Amino acid sequence: MDKKIIDKKQGVEDTELLKEEKDPKQNYIFQKTNITKTGFIIILVALILIVIGITISGAFFGSDVQNP
């Protein structure tokens, strides 16, 4: 008499990464619109600038001290 308890609160986990504009899905992370594309480009450019800035500052402000 081993009965399993099923939790009814847990929903369906079929979340998709990208949703088309006219698709009536409920579980998605990003919607394929111009706002999402613009936001992605802004974030990508910011991350690239941060990496370039760290690289350049490491080259200019690097220490010339050598370990004995």
Backbone torsions as a table, in degrees:
resi	resn	phi	psi	omega
1	MET	NA	54.8	179.8
2	ASP	-95.6	104.0	-179.0
3	LYS	-100.3	137.4	177.4
4	LYS	-92.0	139.6	177.0
5	ILE	-96.4	123.8	-179.5
6	ILE	-103.8	127.2	179.4
7	ASP	-82.2	114.9	-177.5
8	LYS	-78.9	-14.2	-177.4
9	LYS	-74.0	-28.1	-177.6
10	GLN	-69.2	124.4	-179.2
11	GLY	-87.0	-178.4	178.4
12	VAL	-75.5	131.1	-178.0
13	GLU	-103.3	69.7	177.7
14	ASP	-116.1	42.7	-177.6
15	THR	-67.9	132.4	177.9
16	GLU	-109.0	157.0	-176.7
17	LEU	-74.9	-42.1	-172.8
18	LEU	-129.1	136.6	179.2
19	LYS	-116.5	132.8	175.4
20	GLU	-70.8	159.7	-175.1
21	GLU	-61.8	-42.7	-174.0
22	LYS	-99.3	10.5	-177.8
23	ASP	-88.0	129.8	-174.8
24	PRO	-85.3	32.9	-179.4
25	LYS	-70.5	155.6	177.4
26	GLN	-106.1	-36.6	-174.6
27	ASN	-100.4	98.1	178.0
28	TYR	-149.6	161.6	-179.7
29	ILE	-101.5	-51.2	179.5
30	PHE	-118.1	146.2	174.8
31	GLN	-106.0	138.9	-176.1
32	LYS	-81.9	83.1	178.4
33	THR	-131.1	173.9	179.1
34	ASN	-67.1	-32.0	179.1
35	ILE	-64.3	-42.9	179.3
36	THR	-66.0	-42.3	179.2
37	LYS	-63.9	-43.7	179.2
38	THR	-64.1	-44.1	178.2
39	GLY	-62.1	-40.6	177.8
40	PHE	-61.7	-43.4	-179.6
41	ILE	-65.5	-41.2	179.5
42	ILE	-63.3	-45.0	-179.9
43	ILE	-66.2	-41.1	179.4
44	LEU	-62.5	-44.1	178.6
45	VAL	-63.9	-41.2	179.1
46	ALA	-62.8	-42.6	179.0
47	LEU	-65.9	-39.1	177.9
48	ILE	-64.7	-42.1	177.9
49	LEU	-63.8	-37.6	178.2
50	ILE	-64.9	-44.3	179.4
51	VAL	-64.7	-42.7	177.5
52	ILE	-63.2	-42.0	179.2
53	GLY	-63.3	-41.4	178.5
54	ILE	-66.1	-40.8	179.9
55	THR	-65.2	-45.6	-179.2
56	ILE	-67.4	-42.0	179.7
57	SER	-66.3	-33.2	175.8
58	GLY	-67.4	-34.1	179.2
59	ALA	-73.6	-40.0	-177.7
60	PHE	-80.7	-38.1	-175.2
61	PHE	-103.1	19.0	179.8
62	GLY	-65.7	150.0	-178.5
63	SER	-86.3	138.2	178.4
64	ASP	-94.0	5.2	-178.9
65	VAL	-75.9	133.5	179.0
66	GLN	-108.3	147.1	176.8
67	ASN	-73.9	139.7	-179.0
68	PRO	-70.5	NA	NA
